[in-house]
Amino acid sequence: MGEANPLVGLFTGFVGRQSRCRVTSAQSPHAGHSNTGPVPLEVLQRPVTIRTGIGELHEKVSTQSAEAQSLYDQGLAYLHSYVWIEAARSFHQALRLDPNLAMAYLA
């Protein structure tokens, strides 16, 4: 007889917690996720422009905004170059342009 898969319990616990989370129409879909980690919020909120010379990475994401896509790609380039704060700022700017851009939120 095979052993029980430990991931089943982990998945079941995760799904159970997710089902208790409710977002009302008045709430931002990102409400409750305001912890920005070690980067101060005022730094993350500073406007970011598209820069050249930092590398060229492209990962197609679900946005209709070409600028949000460019900022997401810029964030990836910074991330791969270990420039964490600029990566976070680029992802945050992409989220300001397209709040439904889940990959920028995850990054």
N, C-alpha and C positions, 0 to 999 in steps of 0.2 A: 504494500500500500504506500502511495507517495505521501510526502510531507505536505502540510498546508503551506501555501504561498504566503510569505509575510507581507508582500505588497498588497494583497487583498485587504488586509486589515488597515493598512495605511491609506489606501484609496477610499475605503468605506468611511474612515474617520474624516478624510478630507471632504468627501461629498456631503457628509452629514453637517460639517461646519458651513459649507457653502450654501446649503439649503436654508440655513437660518439667516443668511445675509439678505436683507431686503433693501432695495434702492427705490425711493419714491421719486416721482417725476420732478419734484422740487429740488432734489438732491443732485449734486454733481455725480457722475459715474465714478469719480475718483475720491469722493468724500470718504473720510476715514483713513486715507492713505497719505497723510500730510507729512509723515516723517521723511525728510529729505536726506537723512544720513549725515555724514560728516561735512557735507557742503552746505554752508548757510543759505537759507532761502533767498536772501537778498542778492546773493551771487548768482543763483540759478535763474532769477527773474530778470537779470540784465539782458537787453537785446543782443542777439547774435547775428552776424552777417555771414554769408557764404564766403569761404576763404579758398584760395588756391594754394597748391604746393604742399598739401598735407597728406596726399595719397588719393588714389582713386578706387573706391569700393562702391559697389552697387548691389543692393538687395531690394528687389521689388516688394513693396509693402502696400497694404490696402488703403490708399489715400488717393483722392482726386486732385490734391494740391501738389503741383510740381515743386513748389518751394518747400513744402513739408517733406517731400521725398528727398530733395537735395539736402535738407538739414539732417534728416535721418541718416543719409549716406555719409555726410560729414561727421556725424556723431560716431558712426562705425569706424571711419578712418582714424579719428582721434582715439577711440577705444583700442584699436589695434596698435596704435602708437604709444599706448600707456599714458595718454594725456587725459586723465579721468575727469577733471573739472570741466574742461572744454567739451568733452563728450557729453557729459550730463547737461551742460548748458545748451548744446545743439539739440539734444533730444527734447528738452523742455521747450525750446523754441518751436520745434516741430509740433509738439502737443498744443501749443497756443494756437497754431494755425489749423490744426485738425485734432480736436479733443478725442476723436474716435480712433486715432492711430495707436492701436494696442501695442505694436512692437516698440514704438518710442517709449511708451509707458513702462514696458518690461525692461528696456535697456537702461 
